Amino acid sequence: MTEPTTTRVLLLPGNTRLASSNVAALRTAAAVAPSGMDTVLYDQLSALPAFNPDHEDPLPPAPADLRAQLAAADAVLICTPEYAHALPGSFKNLLDWTVGGGQLTGKPVAWLNISAEGKGEPAHESLAMVLTYLRAEIVEKACGRLPLNRDMLGDDGTVAEPAARATIASLMRALQDHLTSR
């Protein structure tokens, strides 16, 4: 009998604050991930130095670890806020570190936008543009918009509101379905 294949999804928060709603959404994604899906929350965004192409060889430890985690992942789920009508600089820096390594080329990527209605679109348009440049495979069926506010979060650092949890679980199943159909 063949063992079921386990997929690994790297969860990338777009900001450095580990108590953010974006991180809570990703922790929830991990909690509601379907059977056969392992998730890893990337928590080293603030450890990445400013991107400098002169430091590609050898890579500093933090970018080398980022690239290794991306290479080991079957897919990536991103949840990023919008800062000043764009991607947060620290998250754009993370994406810049991936350009020379190619770890996102062909990699299935989805995102969750938790911004209030009318917010977050410029950041996600920019994210889509960068991911397209990096030749990532954007999994539209696993991308979603789910406005969250602080009172929807539980004491455990995840989304407590049942309908929001169900939406996140649905996106994770869509990502899993995509991975198993490849």
Secondary structure, 3 states (H helix, E strand, C coil): CCCCCCEEEEEEECCCCCCCHHHHHHHHHHHCCCCCEEEEECCCHHHCCCCCHHHCCCCCHHHHHHHHHHHHCCEEEEECCCECCECCHHHHHHHHHHHCCCCCCCCEEEEEECCCCCCCHHHHHHHHHHHHHCCCEECHHHCEECCCCHHHECCCCCECCHHHHHHHHHHHHHHHHHHHHC
